[in-house]
Amino acid sequence: MANDLKNQNDFFDFLPSLLDGRLFKGRDMMPSLDSFKADIKETDTEYEVKVDLPGYEKDNISIDYHQEILTVKAERQEEKEEKHEEDNYIRQERSYGTVSRQFYLTNVKEDNIKASYEDGVLHITLPKQEEGKDKKRITIE
């Protein structure tokens, strides 16, 4: 009976995360286990995004910005092979996978986005548009 009560308490400890919306606010709020960590800093003039992607090659990382959504996607293909002649032992390991996250960032000058990748960290700079510059005035006929 004590174990049943403990399992019920575990469920009710988890329940507030469902109710406060943490699981429903979007993919950028909480990364999944097969995802990656990201930091986003906003200043008056730009967004600065840092993404941890250790072990990924620069050529296997893609960045897209479309309709105010920044998408970072990385793909890994890793193969290892070990041979020991004396034991006739062979071990092969292959690891394939794709991770992706999306971030909602508004008021960005799309043509001026810059990115660099060094030591497993992807840096993305998204300059903001000047206030009111993106708005189009519509005259009434």
Protein Blocks (a to p, Z undefined) as FASTA:
>chain_A
ZZmmmmmmmmmmmmmmmmnommmnojklpccfklccddddddfkbccdddddehiafklp
ccddeehiacdddddddddddddfklopacddddddddddddddehiafklgccddeehi
acdddddddehklpccdddZZ
